[in-house]
Amino acid sequence: MKKIAVVYSDYYKDVIDGLLEKFKEANQKYGYEVDYFRVTGSLEIVFKVASLSKTNPEYAGYVVYGCVIEGKTYHNHVIQNNVYDKLLQVSLDSMRPIGFGVLTVKTYEQALERSVGIKGRGAEALEGLHSLLV
């Protein structure tokens, strides 16, 4: 059984709870052994994954969950662009895939819809990772 790490920011707790619920449902099909790591915000996900990739070689890959909601300033673009770019770099440097479940949305309602709605973005992130591990 392969072991993976899930790194998540619970800044928007209801949204992340929905993503994690969909992840757990999907993992019943795949059966990965999972360790969970909580961080404060989406930007902190990058450091945690980078740290784990250097200190915990037993992880076959990672799934990350967070939520960045558009605000009145440009901050959401800075955060989401850096999270995407830096996680891609960590993945390439460590040669470990990352299932990406950081939502970037305009409203909290959109985030809730994507986390617990019919789309099930939490499951999609795991499915993306799984496609790279088989």
N, C-alpha and C positions, 0 to 999 in steps of 0.2 A: 504494500500500500504506500502510495506517495504521500509525502507530507507537504502541506502548503501553509503559508502565513496569510492571514487577513489583517490588513492594517486599515483602520477606519477612524475618521473624525466624527465625533458625535455632536458637533456644533449645532446641527439641526437634528435633534434626537429622534423625533417622529419619522423623519425622512430616512435616517440611517437605520432605525429599527425595521422599517419596511424593506430596505435593501438587504439587510442581514437575514430577515425572514425568508425572502425569496432565494437568497444564497443557500440557506440551510435546506430548503425544500429541494433545490436542484442538486445539492451534494448528496442527498439520499440516493440518487441515481449513480453518482460517480464514486462515492465512498472515500474521499480524501480524508486523511488525518489532518486536523486543522488546529493551529494556534492562533489566537486572536490578540491583537495589540491595538489599544485605543490611544489616539493622540488628540490634541486640542482642536486643531484646525486643518484644513485641506493642505496647506503649505507644509505643515509638519509631517505629513504622510511621506514626503520625499526623503526626509532625513531618516525616518524610521526604517523605510525599505532599504535605503542605502546602508544603514548600519547593520541590519539583519543580513544583508547579502554578503557583508564582510565577516560577520562573526558567527553565522549560523548556516554552514554549507549544506545542512540536511534538508533545507527547503528546496523543493523542485520548482517552485514558483510562488507568485504572490497574487492576491486579489486586493484591490484598494477601493475604498468607498468614502466618499465625501460629497459635499454639496456647496456649490458656489452660486449665489444668487446675485443677479444684476442689481446694482444700487444706483445712487445718484452721482457717484464718482467713477473713476476709471479702475478702481481697485480690483474689481472682479476679473478684468482682462489680464491684469498683471498676475494675479494668483493663478487663474486657470492656465494661462500660457506657460508659466513657470512649472506648474505641476506636470503638465503634459510633457514638456521638453525634458525636464530633469528626470522624470520617471522613465522615459524612453532611453535616456543615457544610462541610467542605472541598469536597466534591463540589458542593454547591449554590453555594458562593461562586465556584468556578472554572468551573462549568457543564461539568464533566468527570465522566463516570460512573466508578464504582468497582465492580469485581467483587470481592465480599467472600468471602474464603476463610480467615478467622480462625476456627479451631475453638474452641468452648467446650464442654468435656466434663468428665465426672466422673473418668475414669481415663485413664491413658496407653494402655491397651489400646483404649479407645474411640477415642482419637485416631488410633492406628495403623490401626484398622479403617476409619475415615472417610477417611484419607489414601491408603491403597493398596488398600482393599477395593473391592467391586463398585460402591459408590456413586460413588467418584471425585470427591470434593469439589473437587479441584484443577481438574477439567474443568468442574464446575458454575460455579465463579467466573468462568471465562473465558466460558462460555456466557451468563451473566448480563450481563457487560460487552458481549459481542457483540450481544445483543438490543437494547441501547441505542445502539449505534453504526451499525446498519444503517438 
